[in-house]
Structures are given as C-alpha cells and as structure tokens.
Amino acid sequence: MLAVIFWGREQKIVIAGFCLMLIVGGAWRYILVSDTNNLVKQFNEKGKISLVGVVAEEPDVRSDNVKYAVNVTEIKLFDSIYPERSRGAQRTSGRGKILVVAKKYPMYQYGDKIEINGKLNTPKSSEDFDYQKYLAKDDIYSLVYFPEIKLLAAGQGNWLMGKLLFVKNKFKYSISQILIEPQGAFLAGLLLGEKRGLSADLTADFSRTGTTHIIALSGYNITIIAVALMSFFNFFMVRRRLSFIISVMAICLFVLMTGASSSVVRAATMGILVLLAQQVGRLYQIQNALVLAGVIMIYLNPRVLVWDLGFQLSFAATLGLVYLSPILQNWIIGEEEREKGNKKILGIKEILIMTLSAQIAVLPLLVINFGQLSLIAPLANILVLPVIPLTMLAGFLAALAGLIFLPLGQILGWVAWLFLSYEIKIIELLAKIPLAAVNFKWSWLGGGIYYAILIWLVWRFNHKQKTLIERIRV
C-alpha cells in the first residue's frame, strides 16, 4: 500500500514499502523450509529404532570414524518405543535427514541404500559451538552414533551426482599417486576444496597465517578456473559463444562435484557473471554479482544467513574487497605511483590491499567465533598468493596426466611439488613467529559496534569522492 500510494512522490516511503514486502517474503520462505517437514526427529531419545535411507552426500571420512548424511525413507518402530502398540515392529513412511557417525569399515558410498539400527539422539551444543544449529541449516536434527548398518542396494542416488563424485574420487586418487604428503593433500585442497587430508598441525598453520581461504575454493580459485577455461577454448579457436556455454556448464558441474557449499556456490555465481560480462561486453559490477549470489543461496536455504559461518565469512570478505579496497588503494597507492610505478611493486601492493581489505571485513566474525586473529596474514598472502595460479595449473595438468598415464603424471608432478613445497614451507615458517596470531574474544555487541563504525567510514569516504568528482565537473 505504501509503495502504491506514494509511487512517484516519496521515493523513501516507496523503498520502505518494498522493504516490508521483502521482509514478509523472507519470513514466508523461511517458514516453507522449517523443520515441520522433518518427521524423523520426533523419535529422538526414544530407544532403539530401525531406519532405511539413502546416503545423500559424499561420506565425510575422519581419522577415527566416517559421517554419512542419510535421507530417511522408512522407519521401523518397536514396541519398546511405543508399548501401547501391538507387539513386534511396525513400519511407517519416513521423511527427514539424519547424520550417522559410523566405523570407517565397511565404507558406504553416495547412493547406497542402507538399513540403520540404533538410537536417534538430539545434537548437543556447547558454549563455544552451537552444533544443533550448525546441523539444522542442512535440515539435520538427529544423530545416530555407531549403529548397526546393513547394505540393501547401491546406486540409488542421483545418476549425475554419482558420476561426478566418481570423477572427483579418481582425480583425488591420481593426486595421491603422483604426490607425497602433505603436498598431495594441499593440492587436493586447492583444486577440490578437500581439507580433511591435511594434518592438524598444517591446518593450524594455515589458520595462524590467515591463508585458509586458499584451500576453501573461494572466489579467487573459481575465477582462476573460469579464466583458464575460457583461455583454453580460445586457444583452440572455439567459437566465443560455444566456449562460454561449455565453461559455464563445466563450472556448474564442478560445484556439484565439490559438494555445492555456500562459499563455492557464491564464488561460482560470481565467476559465471565474470564470463557473462565478457561475453556480452557489459561492465562487470561485483556488487550486483554478490547480491545475486546471496539471493540465490538464501532463497534455496534461508538458514545459511544466520547459521552458516562459511557463508558469513565469504560474503564479509567479498564486501571488504568491494568497499574497502578503494579506500586502502587511495592510501597505499597514489595516482602518481599508479601511473609511473613499477608493475611488480604495484602487484605486491595490490595483494596487500586485497588481504587487508578481507581481514578488516571478517575480523569480528573471526574473533567472535574462533577467538584468534592473524597478524602475519598480510605478509603470508604477499608471499604465497602470486604462486597459486601456477600451482593450480601445474597440479591440474599433473593429476590429469596421471589419470591417463601415471609415469607422465609423476614427471609433471615434480613441477607442482616445487610450488607446493615453497608455499607450505613459507606458511610453516611464518606460523612459528611469535605473535603471528593473537588470541582474544569479542561479544556480538562489540562486533556490531565495529561494523557500524566501518560502514560509517566507508560512507564518509564515498561521500567525499562524490563531492570531489562533482567539483571537478563544475
């Protein structure tokens, strides 16, 4: 009503009317995906139960167990749960997803239909980590610890997803054959976002040096892949439109293959928009791409907005690159230096600006959730980031060659090994420096005040820039 009545008269009131409509639409969408459709959780903490379901995702293999996300299709109830019912088991249709924590062997795969006999438990949260909400974002409200599992059938999942995971596992196996650890695990992280193969010490070193984003399939990695694909097709004189379509399809399949996490979907959306901007000859606006990526992900799963830390960090870092980079660039690189300066020095300064922009933007989230802030991150990123594109290219070619002819892959793997070893050694050395990272913790109130001041500073800078441009025009 506000939007219609004041249309063309009061722009602010019209905008407020549209904002109210969006809030109502968001609330409606959140209700649609609420846990009311999850029927399995009503059997939590009620004794032994038998479930039949299909492994819905790639298994999460840990050092001492493996975790399966299972879509439940059938529930077998025993009279120990409901004594008032007749003796023996009774079947009912099941709907919902559960997390099964099981022994490492025997191993089950995506698409396997399994029978699970055990007790459903409600996820327990602690003061430092809300595990219940973390699982709820994926519509999981029940856990089963080390149940009896029986394989009923295989190949019950999505055919395309099964083939993509098969290719991914073959690629991981090729990497493990051509490279030793930790270089092999590091390359798997760069190319596939696989962090589980890294040792605990090396993972901690990545965290202390602020370089974890390198192995998280961020927009940086996806952009490298997108540009490399287009360059590859252009080299073979493929028509521009066809190369664009193939590149977009390849990125979409890659996202599915890696699990389609929020950061990967966001990065892929932005990477595709970069290609689209090149295809149609329109100026690429990263703000528009970021908003579109956010709309898509939040529509598909509204819970990520609050409970997915990866989503929050990913968006905060990108916003930092968009809005803080120009301010830091204005301070660190002057107009005269940009016109006359050395390209290598400017390249180093640009990496420093990107790192500082992202670090400033995500600082409250890191401190609130992890209680740790890396002080060595700018130096670590300056030394490591320039080599990452070459590392990804050399590693990809070596792994691909290993799939075709293993000795050739091992020969090419030496090039990737040199780059990987350099990056690992730099990260390990910097992580040992005293005060490389400091430990302290904020409340959400402190984080809110920090972001309010940051938004004000960005607004003030942009306002000054607009005023300056207007004066120059006059």
DAJO-V474668 format. One record per residue. N is the residue number from 1. SS is DSSP state (A for helix, B for strand, O for the rest). PSI is psi as a letter, one per 30 degrees, with the letter a starting at -180 (NA if undefined). Layout:
# DAJO-V474668
n = {N,N}
ss = {SS,SS}
psi = {PSI,PSI}
This chain:
# DAJO-V474668
n = {1,2,3,4,5,6,7,8,9,10,11,12,13,14,15,16,17,18,19,20,21,22,23,24,25,26,27,28,29,30,31,32,33,34,35,36,37,38,39,40,41,42,43,44,45,46,47,48,49,50,51,52,53,54,55,56,57,58,59,60,61,62,63,64,65,66,67,68,69,70,71,72,73,74,75,76,77,78,79,80,81,82,83,84,85,86,87,88,89,90,91,92,93,94,95,96,97,98,99,100,101,102,103,104,105,106,107,108,109,110,111,112,113,114,115,116,117,118,119,120,121,122,123,124,125,126,127,128,129,130,131,132,133,134,135,136,137,138,139,140,141,142,143,144,145,146,147,148,149,150,151,152,153,154,155,156,157,158,159,160,161,162,163,164,165,166,167,168,169,170,171,172,173,174,175,176,177,178,179,180,181,182,183,184,185,186,187,188,189,190,191,192,193,194,195,196,197,198,199,200,201,202,203,204,205,206,207,208,209,210,211,212,213,214,215,216,217,218,219,220,221,222,223,224,225,226,227,228,229,230,231,232,233,234,235,236,237,238,239,240,241,242,243,244,245,246,247,248,249,250,251,252,253,254,255,256,257,258,259,260,261,262,263,264,265,266,267,268,269,270,271,272,273,274,275,276,277,278,279,280,281,282,283,284,285,286,287,288,289,290,291,292,293,294,295,296,297,298,299,300,301,302,303,304,305,306,307,308,309,310,311,312,313,314,315,316,317,318,319,320,321,322,323,324,325,326,327,328,329,330,331,332,333,334,335,336,337,338,339,340,341,342,343,344,345,346,347,348,349,350,351,352,353,354,355,356,357,358,359,360,361,362,363,364,365,366,367,368,369,370,371,372,373,374,375,376,377,378,379,380,381,382,383,384,385,386,387,388,389,390,391,392,393,394,395,396,397,398,399,400,401,402,403,404,405,406,407,408,409,410,411,412,413,414,415,416,417,418,419,420,421,422,423,424,425,426,427,428,429,430,431,432,433,434,435,436,437,438,439,440,441,442,443,444,445,446,447,448,449,450,451,452,453,454,455,456,457,458,459,460,461,462,463,464,465,466,467,468,469,470,471,472,473,474}
ss = {O,A,A,A,A,O,O,O,O,O,A,A,A,A,A,A,A,A,A,A,A,A,A,A,A,A,A,A,A,A,A,A,O,O,A,A,A,O,O,A,A,A,A,O,O,O,O,B,B,B,B,B,B,B,B,O,O,O,O,B,B,O,O,O,O,B,B,B,B,B,B,B,B,B,B,B,B,O,O,O,O,O,O,O,O,O,O,O,O,B,B,B,B,B,B,B,B,B,B,B,B,B,O,O,O,O,O,O,O,O,O,O,B,B,B,B,B,B,B,O,B,O,O,O,O,O,O,O,O,O,A,A,A,A,A,A,O,O,O,B,B,B,B,B,B,O,O,B,B,B,B,B,B,O,O,O,O,O,A,A,A,A,A,A,A,A,A,A,A,A,A,A,A,A,A,A,A,A,O,O,O,O,A,A,A,A,A,A,A,A,A,A,O,O,O,O,O,O,O,A,A,A,A,A,A,A,A,A,O,O,O,A,A,A,A,O,O,O,A,A,A,A,A,A,A,A,A,A,A,A,A,A,A,A,A,O,O,O,O,A,A,A,A,A,A,A,A,A,A,A,A,A,A,A,A,A,A,O,O,O,O,A,A,A,A,A,A,A,A,A,A,A,A,A,A,A,A,A,A,A,O,O,O,O,O,A,A,A,A,A,A,A,A,A,A,A,A,A,A,A,O,O,O,A,A,A,A,O,A,A,A,A,A,A,A,A,A,A,A,A,A,A,A,O,A,A,A,A,A,A,A,A,O,O,A,A,A,A,A,A,O,O,A,A,A,A,A,A,A,A,A,A,A,A,A,A,A,A,A,A,A,A,A,A,A,A,A,A,A,A,O,B,B,B,O,O,A,A,A,A,A,A,A,A,A,A,A,A,A,A,A,A,A,A,A,A,A,A,A,A,A,A,A,A,O,A,A,A,A,A,A,A,A,A,A,A,A,A,A,A,A,A,A,A,A,A,A,A,A,A,A,O,O,O,O,O,B,B,B,O,O,O,O,A,A,A,A,A,A,A,A,A,A,A,A,A,A,A,A,A,A,A,A,A,A,A,A,A,A,A,A,A,A,O}
psi = {e,e,e,e,e,g,k,f,e,j,e,e,e,e,e,e,e,e,e,e,e,e,e,e,e,e,e,e,e,e,e,e,g,l,g,f,f,j,f,e,f,f,g,k,h,h,a,k,l,k,k,k,l,k,j,f,l,k,k,j,k,a,e,g,l,k,k,k,k,k,j,k,f,k,k,j,k,l,f,f,e,i,f,f,l,l,l,l,k,k,k,l,k,l,k,l,k,l,k,k,j,l,l,f,k,l,k,l,l,k,f,k,k,l,k,k,j,a,k,k,k,k,k,k,l,l,e,f,k,i,e,e,e,e,e,f,f,g,h,k,g,k,k,k,k,h,l,k,k,k,k,e,l,l,h,f,a,k,e,e,e,e,e,e,e,e,e,e,e,e,e,e,e,e,e,f,f,f,k,l,k,g,e,e,e,e,e,e,e,e,e,f,g,j,f,f,f,k,l,e,e,e,e,e,e,e,e,f,g,h,g,f,f,e,g,g,h,a,f,e,e,e,e,e,e,e,e,e,e,e,e,e,e,e,e,g,h,k,k,e,e,e,e,e,e,e,e,e,e,e,e,e,e,e,e,e,e,g,f,h,l,e,e,e,e,e,e,e,e,e,e,e,e,e,e,e,e,e,e,f,g,k,k,j,j,f,e,e,e,e,e,e,e,e,e,e,e,e,e,e,j,f,f,f,e,e,f,j,e,e,e,e,e,e,e,e,e,e,e,e,e,e,f,f,e,e,e,e,e,e,e,e,j,l,e,e,e,e,e,f,l,k,e,e,e,e,e,e,e,e,e,e,e,e,e,e,e,e,e,e,e,f,e,e,e,e,e,e,e,f,g,k,k,k,f,f,e,e,e,e,e,e,f,e,e,f,f,e,e,e,e,e,e,e,e,e,e,e,e,e,e,e,e,e,j,e,e,e,e,e,e,f,f,e,e,e,e,e,e,e,e,e,e,e,e,e,e,e,e,e,f,f,k,k,g,e,k,k,k,l,k,l,l,f,e,e,e,e,e,e,e,e,e,e,e,e,e,e,e,e,e,e,e,e,e,e,e,e,e,e,e,e,e,NA}
